[in-house]
Amino acid sequence: MRHRKLMNQINVVPFIDVMLVLLIVFMIATPSMRTGEIELPSVGQALTPTQGDPIEVVIRANGNISVREGGDGRLNRDAAVRRIQELQRVRDRPVVIAADRAVRYEEVVNLLGALHAAGVKRVGLAAREGS
C-alpha cells in the first residue's frame, strides 16, 4: 500500500462555498426587509417667546423666502440670511422659520445651515399645535 503524504495547507474551498451561500441568502433577503418608519411628533404645547418679538422667516410652497420684518418680499437664501443678521444685530431676537407644508425638507435644512454658518443664534421652527 502506498502512503499518502499529508497536506499541510488549510483547504479554504468549503469556507468560500459557505460564504457564497450566505452572500446569496443576504442578497435575496435584503430587498424584502422593510425600512424603518418614523412618526413625527406633533406639538402638544407651543413655547411662547420670552424676549421680544421673533423675526419670522416664511418659506412658501413655491420656494419664495420672505422676512416678515420690514415687509421684505421675495428673497433668495443669501439675502434672507443677510437681512436676519441685520435684524439680530440690533437686538438679540429669536428667529422662527415658518415653512409651508408643501416645502421640501431640504429647503428648510439648507436655510438652517446657512443661518448657522452666518452665526445666527436662537433659530426655531414654527409648528401647528395638535395633530
N, C-alpha and C positions, 0 to 999 in steps of 0.2 A: 504494500500500500504506500501510496505517496503521501507525504506530509505537506499540507498546505502551509504556506507562510502567512502568519497573522498580519493583518494590516494595522499600521499604527496611526492611521488617519481617521478622523471623525467623518462619518457619512452624513452630509447635510441635505441630501436629496429628500428624505422624508420630512425634514423640517421645512424645506421650501414648499413641498406639497401641502402641508398643513397651512402654511402662511397664505398660499394662493387660494385655498378653500375659504379661509377666513376673510380674505380680501373680497372674494366674490360674494360671500354672505353679507358683508357690510355694504357693498355697493348696491345690492338688491334691497336691503332693509332701510338704508338711509333716506331715499326719497319718500318712503311711506311714513316716515316719522313726522308727526305734527310739530310745527313751530310753536313756540311759546306764545300764548295770547295774554295780553295785559288789558286790564280795565283801568282806564284813567279815573282818578278820584274826582268827584265833584266837590265844589267848595261849599261847605256847610255854613260857615260864618265868615264874612269878609272882615279883613282888618281895616280899621279906619286910620287914615294918615294922621299923625300926631303933630307934625311940624310943617305948617304951611300947606298950600295947595300943591298937588303934584303937577309935574309937567306931563301932559298927556300926549302920547305919540299914537297916531291912528294909522294902521295899515289896512287899506281897503282891499276888497276881493280882486280888483284889477291890478293890485300891486302898488298903487299910489301911496306914498307916505306923507303924512302931514303932522305938523306940530300944532296943537290947538292954541298954544300961547302965541298971541300976536297974529293969528289968522293966517299963518303960512299955508299956502296951498300945496300943490304937487311939488314934492322934493324928492331928490334921489337920496340914497342912503348916506352918502358923504355929507351932503348939505344938511340933512336932518341931524347928523351927529354934531356938526359944527354949531348948528342952532341950539341944540341941547346943551353943549358945552358953554355957550354964551349965557344961556339962561341959568345954568347951575353956578356959574362964576359969581353972580350977584348974591344969591342965597343958596345954601346947600339944600336944594329941594329934591324930593324923590321923583323918579321918573317912572311912569306907568305906561306900558305898551298894551294897547287895545287892538287886537287883530281880529279881523272878520273871520268867521268860521271857515270860509272857503279859501283862506290864505294858506299857502303851503307852509308846512312847519319849517322848512329850510329858510324861508324868508325871515321868519321871526328869529331863528337861531343866528342867521347872518347879521341881523341888526343888533342882537345881543352881543355878538362877538365884536362888532365894530364899536359899540359903546364901551365895552370892557377895554378894548385896545386903546381907546381915546382917554381912558381914565375916568369915565363917568361912573359915579358911585350911586348906590341905592336905586337899583333898577328892579322893577317888578312887573308882573303880568296881570292884566285885568281878566277876571273870570266872572261868569254869571253864577249867582247863588242858586243852590238847589241842583237838580239833576239835569 
